[in-house]
Amino acid sequence: MRYLLILCLTLVSTLASGETYRWVDPQGRTVISDTPPPGRAHSVSKTGASKENTDGQPYAVRRAAENYPVTLYTSANCISECKQARDFLNERGVPFSEKMLQTQEDIDDLKKLLGEASVPSLKVGKQPFRGYEPTAYGNLLDLAGYPKTAPYGSKPSGGLAQ
């Protein structure tokens, strides 16, 4: 019976940690409440559980992606190695953008970055790497703070950047 009571209290306490609202009422007083403000309130802001983790990614991944965005450079005729590179990034749960080399300008930009246009190539933050080498990719991602494995239930990332 005691365990059932503890379980019920735990469930109730998780429900209590929902959204809170902060607003200024018509008299100029600041109000903090768990109910939405009336229609005439101004300077309304929401805080609480719904604000955290809005994109479904852990904090460490969001932080790494902000500081060290990942770009995978591919081309239409790169099939096997580019797929391996994509799969490697997805297995680690790394959000990345994919840049397919389609124009001479794209190729020239990659040549500036690497010295030659080679696909697949990876850029983590400002650090580029030419070719597909899982150990080197892993080292770059580790230094940037990305997780070693994707969280359970995560969806593949990537996609072509326009």
Phi and psi restraints in degrees (value plus and minus 20) as a CYANA .aco file:
   2 ARG   PHI     -84.6   -44.6
   2 ARG   PSI     -58.3   -18.3
   3 TYR   PHI     -85.6   -45.6
   3 TYR   PSI     -56.4   -16.4
   4 LEU   PHI     -84.6   -44.6
   4 LEU   PSI     -60.6   -20.6
   5 LEU   PHI     -83.6   -43.6
   5 LEU   PSI     -63.8   -23.8
   6 ILE   PHI     -83.2   -43.2
   6 ILE   PSI     -62.4   -22.4
   7 LEU   PHI     -81.9   -41.9
   7 LEU   PSI     -63.8   -23.8
   8 CYS   PHI     -83.5   -43.5
   8 CYS   PSI     -62.7   -22.7
   9 LEU   PHI     -84.1   -44.1
   9 LEU   PSI     -58.3   -18.3
  10 THR   PHI     -83.9   -43.9
  10 THR   PSI     -65.1   -25.1
  11 LEU   PHI     -83.4   -43.4
  11 LEU   PSI     -61.3   -21.3
  12 VAL   PHI     -85.6   -45.6
  12 VAL   PSI     -59.4   -19.4
  13 SER   PHI     -87.5   -47.5
  13 SER   PSI     -52.1   -12.1
  14 THR   PHI     -90.0   -50.0
  14 THR   PSI     -52.5   -12.5
  15 LEU   PHI     -90.3   -50.3
  15 LEU   PSI     -49.6    -9.6
  16 ALA   PHI     -93.5   -53.5
  16 ALA   PSI     -35.1     4.9
  17 SER   PHI    -113.0   -73.0
  17 SER   PSI      21.1    61.1
  18 GLY   PHI    -102.1   -62.1
  18 GLY   PSI    -172.2  -132.2
  19 GLU   PHI     -96.5   -56.5
  19 GLU   PSI     127.6   167.6
  20 THR   PHI    -144.1  -104.1
  20 THR   PSI     132.5   172.5
  21 TYR   PHI    -140.3  -100.3
  21 TYR   PSI     123.1   163.1
  22 ARG   PHI    -149.0  -109.0
  22 ARG   PSI     107.9   147.9
  23 TRP   PHI    -171.7  -131.7
  23 TRP   PSI     149.0   189.0
  24 VAL   PHI    -128.5   -88.5
  24 VAL   PSI     104.5   144.5
  25 ASP   PHI    -101.4   -61.4
  25 ASP   PSI     153.7   193.7
  26 PRO   PHI     -80.1   -40.1
  26 PRO   PSI     -43.8    -3.8
  27 GLN   PHI    -105.0   -65.0
  27 GLN   PSI     -20.4    19.6
  28 GLY   PHI      71.0   111.0
  28 GLY   PSI     -14.4    25.6
  29 ARG   PHI    -107.0   -67.0
  29 ARG   PSI     121.2   161.2
  30 THR   PHI    -104.1   -64.1
  30 THR   PSI     108.8   148.8
  31 VAL   PHI    -140.5  -100.5
  31 VAL   PSI     114.8   154.8
  32 ILE   PHI    -140.6  -100.6
  32 ILE   PSI     104.7   144.7
  33 SER   PHI    -170.5  -130.5
  33 SER   PSI     143.3   183.3
  34 ASP   PHI    -113.2   -73.2
  34 ASP   PSI     -19.0    21.0
  35 THR   PHI    -128.4   -88.4
  35 THR   PSI     127.7   167.7
  36 PRO   PHI     -80.7   -40.7
  36 PRO   PSI     132.1   172.1
  37 PRO   PHI     -92.6   -52.6
  37 PRO   PSI     140.0   180.0
  38 PRO   PHI     -89.5   -49.5
  38 PRO   PSI     149.5   189.5
  39 GLY   PHI     -79.4   -39.4
  39 GLY   PSI     -50.2   -10.2
  40 ARG   PHI    -112.0   -72.0
  40 ARG   PSI     -15.6    24.4
  41 ALA   PHI     -93.4   -53.4
  41 ALA   PSI     130.9   170.9
  42 HIS   PHI    -150.1  -110.1
  42 HIS   PSI     148.1   188.1
  43 SER   PHI      37.4    77.4
  43 SER   PSI      28.9    68.9
  44 VAL   PHI    -103.0   -63.0
  44 VAL   PSI     114.1   154.1
  45 SER   PHI    -158.0  -118.0
  45 SER   PSI     125.0   165.0
  46 LYS   PHI    -124.3   -84.3
  46 LYS   PSI     122.6   162.6
  47 THR   PHI    -157.9  -117.9
  47 THR   PSI     150.0   190.0
  48 GLY   PHI      99.7   139.7
  48 GLY   PSI    -183.1  -143.1
  49 ALA   PHI     -81.5   -41.5
  49 ALA   PSI     -55.7   -15.7
  50 SER   PHI     -91.7   -51.7
  50 SER   PSI     -41.3    -1.3
  51 LYS   PHI     -97.1   -57.1
  51 LYS   PSI     -47.2    -7.2
  52 GLU   PHI     -95.2   -55.2
  52 GLU   PSI     122.5   162.5
  53 ASN   PHI      32.3    72.3
  53 ASN   PSI      30.8    70.8
  54 THR   PHI     -90.4   -50.4
  54 THR   PSI     -46.4    -6.4
  55 ASP   PHI    -116.2   -76.2
  55 ASP   PSI     -14.5    25.5
  56 GLY   PHI      60.0   100.0
  56 GLY   PSI     -13.7    26.3
  57 GLN   PHI    -123.6   -83.6
  57 GLN   PSI     126.1   166.1
  58 PRO   PHI     -82.1   -42.1
  58 PRO   PSI     137.5   177.5
  59 TYR   PHI     -77.9   -37.9
  59 TYR   PSI     -62.5   -22.5
  60 ALA   PHI     -81.0   -41.0
  60 ALA   PSI     -58.6   -18.6
  61 VAL   PHI     -89.4   -49.4
  61 VAL   PSI     -64.2   -24.2
  62 ARG   PHI     -80.6   -40.6
  62 ARG   PSI     -62.7   -22.7
  63 ARG   PHI     -84.5   -44.5
  63 ARG   PSI     -65.7   -25.7
  64 ALA   PHI     -83.3   -43.3
  64 ALA   PSI     -60.7   -20.7
  65 ALA   PHI     -86.1   -46.1
  65 ALA   PSI     -54.0   -14.0
  66 GLU   PHI     -88.0   -48.0
  66 GLU   PSI     -63.9   -23.9
  67 ASN   PHI    -103.4   -63.4
  67 ASN   PSI     -53.6   -13.6
  68 TYR   PHI    -156.4  -116.4
  68 TYR   PSI      54.6    94.6
  69 PRO   PHI     -83.7   -43.7
  69 PRO   PSI     127.2   167.2
  70 VAL   PHI    -129.7   -89.7
  70 VAL   PSI     110.9   150.9
  71 THR   PHI    -146.4  -106.4
  71 THR   PSI     109.6   149.6
  72 LEU   PHI    -125.8   -85.8
  72 LEU   PSI     104.6   144.6
  73 TYR   PHI    -118.1   -78.1
  73 TYR   PSI     106.4   146.4
  74 THR   PHI    -154.7  -114.7
  74 THR   PSI     156.2   196.2
  75 SER   PHI    -162.6  -122.6
  75 SER   PSI     147.9   187.9
  76 ALA   PHI     -86.2   -46.2
  76 ALA   PSI     -50.3   -10.3
  77 ASN   PHI    -112.2   -72.2
  77 ASN   PSI     -18.1    21.9
  78 CYS   PHI    -115.0   -75.0
  78 CYS   PSI      86.6   126.6
  79 ILE   PHI    -129.6   -89.6
  79 ILE   PSI     -83.4   -43.4
  80 SER   PHI     -86.0   -46.0
  80 SER   PSI     -75.9   -35.9
  81 GLU   PHI     -86.4   -46.4
  81 GLU   PSI     -57.0   -17.0
  82 CYS   PHI     -87.0   -47.0
  82 CYS   PSI     -57.2   -17.2
  83 LYS   PHI     -85.8   -45.8
  83 LYS   PSI     -61.2   -21.2
  84 GLN   PHI     -81.9   -41.9
  84 GLN   PSI     -61.8   -21.8
  85 ALA   PHI     -84.6   -44.6
  85 ALA   PSI     -64.8   -24.8
  86 ARG   PHI     -79.2   -39.2
  86 ARG   PSI     -67.8   -27.8
  87 ASP   PHI     -82.0   -42.0
  87 ASP   PSI     -59.1   -19.1
  88 PHE   PHI     -80.6   -40.6
  88 PHE   PSI     -66.9   -26.9
  89 LEU   PHI     -84.6   -44.6
  89 LEU   PSI     -60.9   -20.9
  90 ASN   PHI     -88.0   -48.0
  90 ASN   PSI     -56.9   -16.9
  91 GLU   PHI     -83.3   -43.3
  91 GLU   PSI     -51.1   -11.1
  92 ARG   PHI    -106.6   -66.6
  92 ARG   PSI     -27.1    12.9
  93 GLY   PHI      54.6    94.6
  93 GLY   PSI      10.7    50.7
  94 VAL   PHI    -110.6   -70.6
  94 VAL   PSI     100.4   140.4
  95 PRO   PHI     -92.7   -52.7
  95 PRO   PSI     108.2   148.2
  96 PHE   PHI    -164.0  -124.0
  96 PHE   PSI     140.0   180.0
  97 SER   PHI    -130.5   -90.5
  97 SER   PSI     130.3   170.3
  98 GLU   PHI    -134.5   -94.5
  98 GLU   PSI     108.5   148.5
  99 LYS   PHI    -133.3   -93.3
  99 LYS   PSI      89.3   129.3
 100 MET   PHI    -108.5   -68.5
 100 MET   PSI     108.7   148.7
 101 LEU   PHI     -94.7   -54.7
 101 LEU   PSI      92.9   132.9
 102 GLN   PHI    -141.6  -101.6
 102 GLN   PSI     -47.9    -7.9
 103 THR   PHI    -139.8   -99.8
 103 THR   PSI     146.1   186.1
 104 GLN   PHI     -83.2   -43.2
 104 GLN   PSI     -52.5   -12.5
 105 GLU   PHI     -82.9   -42.9
 105 GLU   PSI     -61.2   -21.2
 106 ASP   PHI     -81.7   -41.7
 106 ASP   PSI     -62.6   -22.6
 107 ILE   PHI     -85.4   -45.4
 107 ILE   PSI     -62.0   -22.0
 108 ASP   PHI     -83.9   -43.9
 108 ASP   PSI     -59.3   -19.3
 109 ASP   PHI     -82.5   -42.5
 109 ASP   PSI     -61.4   -21.4
 110 LEU   PHI     -88.4   -48.4
 110 LEU   PSI     -55.5   -15.5
 111 LYS   PHI     -83.1   -43.1
 111 LYS   PSI     -59.3   -19.3
 112 LYS   PHI     -82.8   -42.8
 112 LYS   PSI     -59.6   -19.6
 113 LEU   PHI     -91.7   -51.7
 113 LEU   PSI     -63.7   -23.7
 114 LEU   PHI    -129.8   -89.8
 114 LEU   PSI     -36.7     3.3
 115 GLY   PHI      77.9   117.9
 115 GLY   PSI     -43.9    -3.9
 116 GLU   PHI    -174.4  -134.4
 116 GLU   PSI     137.9   177.9
 117 ALA   PHI    -110.6   -70.6
 117 ALA   PSI      84.1   124.1
 118 SER   PHI    -151.1  -111.1
 118 SER   PSI     112.6   152.6
 119 VAL   PHI    -143.2  -103.2
 119 VAL   PSI     127.8   167.8
 120 PRO   PHI     -93.2   -53.2
 120 PRO   PSI     131.0   171.0
 121 SER   PHI    -154.2  -114.2
 121 SER   PSI     131.2   171.2
 122 LEU   PHI    -145.8  -105.8
 122 LEU   PSI     121.1   161.1
 123 LYS   PHI    -147.8  -107.8
 123 LYS   PSI      99.3   139.3
 124 VAL   PHI    -133.9   -93.9
 124 VAL   PSI      89.9   129.9
 125 GLY   PHI      46.3    86.3
 125 GLY   PSI    -137.3   -97.3
 126 LYS   PHI    -127.1   -87.1
 126 LYS   PSI     -17.9    22.1
 127 GLN   PHI    -114.7   -74.7
 127 GLN   PSI      91.7   131.7
 128 PRO   PHI    -112.4   -72.4
 128 PRO   PSI     138.7   178.7
 129 PHE   PHI    -165.0  -125.0
 129 PHE   PSI     113.6   153.6
 130 ARG   PHI    -117.2   -77.2
 130 ARG   PSI     114.5   154.5
 131 GLY   PHI      68.3   108.3
 131 GLY   PSI    -199.1  -159.1
 132 TYR   PHI    -134.0   -94.0
 132 TYR   PSI      93.6   133.6
 133 GLU   PHI    -157.7  -117.7
 133 GLU   PSI      85.3   125.3
 134 PRO   PHI     -74.8   -34.8
 134 PRO   PSI     -58.0   -18.0
 135 THR   PHI     -85.6   -45.6
 135 THR   PSI     -63.8   -23.8
 136 ALA   PHI     -87.2   -47.2
 136 ALA   PSI     -62.0   -22.0
 137 TYR   PHI     -79.3   -39.3
 137 TYR   PSI     -65.4   -25.4
 138 GLY   PHI     -80.1   -40.1
 138 GLY   PSI     -62.4   -22.4
 139 ASN   PHI     -83.2   -43.2
 139 ASN   PSI     -64.5   -24.5
 140 LEU   PHI     -81.8   -41.8
 140 LEU   PSI     -64.3   -24.3
 141 LEU   PHI     -88.9   -48.9
 141 LEU   PSI     -56.4   -16.4
 142 ASP   PHI     -82.2   -42.2
 142 ASP   PSI     -65.5   -25.5
 143 LEU   PHI     -83.8   -43.8
 143 LEU   PSI     -51.0   -11.0
 144 ALA   PHI    -100.2   -60.2
 144 ALA   PSI     -33.0     7.0
 145 GLY   PHI      75.6   115.6
 145 GLY   PSI      -4.8    35.2
 146 TYR   PHI     -96.9   -56.9
 146 TYR   PSI     132.1   172.1
 147 PRO   PHI     -89.8   -49.8
 147 PRO   PSI     139.3   179.3
 148 LYS   PHI     -98.7   -58.7
 148 LYS   PSI     -45.1    -5.1
 149 THR   PHI    -158.3  -118.3
 149 THR   PSI     135.4   175.4
 150 ALA   PHI     -92.9   -52.9
 150 ALA   PSI     124.6   164.6
 151 PRO   PHI     -85.4   -45.4
 151 PRO   PSI     133.4   173.4
 152 TYR   PHI     -77.2   -37.2
 152 TYR   PSI     111.9   151.9
 153 GLY   PHI      62.9   102.9
 153 GLY   PSI     -14.8    25.2
 154 SER   PHI     -93.6   -53.6
 154 SER   PSI     132.6   172.6
 155 LYS   PHI    -119.9   -79.9
 155 LYS   PSI     131.8   171.8
 156 PRO   PHI     -78.4   -38.4
 156 PRO   PSI     129.0   169.0
 157 SER   PHI    -126.4   -86.4
 157 SER   PSI    -186.8  -146.8
 158 GLY   PHI      73.6   113.6
 158 GLY   PSI    -177.2  -137.2
 159 GLY   PHI      94.5   134.5
 159 GLY   PSI     137.5   177.5
 160 LEU   PHI     -94.5   -54.5
 160 LEU   PSI     114.1   154.1
 161 ALA   PHI    -106.5   -66.5
 161 ALA   PSI     121.4   161.4
